[in-house]
Amino acid sequence: MPAPDTVRPTFITATCVLAACLDCAAPFGYDDSDIHFATLQAARRALEESGWSRAHDAEPPGLDIPADAERWRCRDCTAARACAAFGHQPYTPQPWLDPYTGVHFQGGQICDRCSVCLTRPTRQDPPADYPTPNPLARHLYWDRVGLPEGADLAAAVAVLIDQANTVGQLERWDAYLTAHPDAALHDRGVALDVAAGITAADQLITLARQLRQRLTDASIPATAHLILRKDTV
């Protein structure tokens, strides 16, 4: 057993530095995670490199202000304060199409500094035959002991449905583009793998034949008869 003076302690007290915006109190960090700095100098350097600004108007008067008395504003509050003082910087984005819904947006203005929406863009809905995806999901369940083929069966079904669905999507797009030759072209977000689909179909056929034979040869256990009679009473 190690001597008491050589045992590593479980709880250790440490000191770190965190930063928060003067106006909105949002902590400095990324992806909803606060960043802890080892020193005040490291925190100030990170704020400067990230576009935060000194809030001189909220600091004590004088030139020699200690670092721990400095006040900072985040990028959003800095931009909002500048726009409130000098006005927005209008910017008109390029027209864009939502490929999933087919909705076309054009015009409108946003502020190039604070990103606030100044005027809404006009919205143009797609034609009625636009191939908007209409997904439908179902869940599969099986007993891993009673049906060990279930994993292979589900995997083959997943690949086959995915590739057959891709073929259907491409056919819908071909029909739409034939009817609307001036429609905007974009990435349809589908990838067809014919070989994978055929392999999955062959595997599914083999498994289905095996399961069909198993059902044909099956005899219902006596316990199942008891359950059936109980449910029908």
Long-range contacts (C-beta under 8 A, 24 or more apart in sequence): 17-42, 17-43, 18-43, 19-43, 19-46, 19-47, 19-52, 19-72, 21-52, 21-72, 21-73, 21-74, 21-77, 22-55, 22-58, 22-71, 22-72, 22-73, 22-77, 23-55, 23-73, 23-74, 23-77, 23-81, 24-74, 24-76, 24-77, 26-74, 26-76, 28-52, 28-74, 40-67, 40-68, 41-67, 44-70, 47-72, 50-75, 51-75, 51-78, 52-78, 53-78, 76-114, 79-113, 79-114, 79-115, 80-114, 82-113, 82-114, 83-111, 83-113, 83-114, 83-116, 88-113, 88-114, 88-116, 88-118, 89-113, 90-118, 93-121, 97-184, 97-186, 99-186, 99-187, 99-188, 99-189, 100-132, 100-133, 101-126, 101-132, 102-126, 102-127, 102-130, 102-132, 104-184, 127-176, 127-180, 129-175, 129-176, 129-179, 130-176, 131-169, 131-172, 131-173, 131-175, 131-176, 133-169, 149-207, 149-210, 149-211, 152-203, 152-207, 153-204, 153-207, 153-211, 155-200, 156-200, 156-201, 156-203, 156-204, 156-207, 157-200, 157-204, 158-200, 159-196, 159-197, 159-199, 159-200, 160-197, 160-200, 160-201, 160-204, 162-197, 163-192, 163-193, 163-194, 163-196, 163-197, 163-200, 164-197, 166-190, 166-191, 166-192, 167-192, 167-197
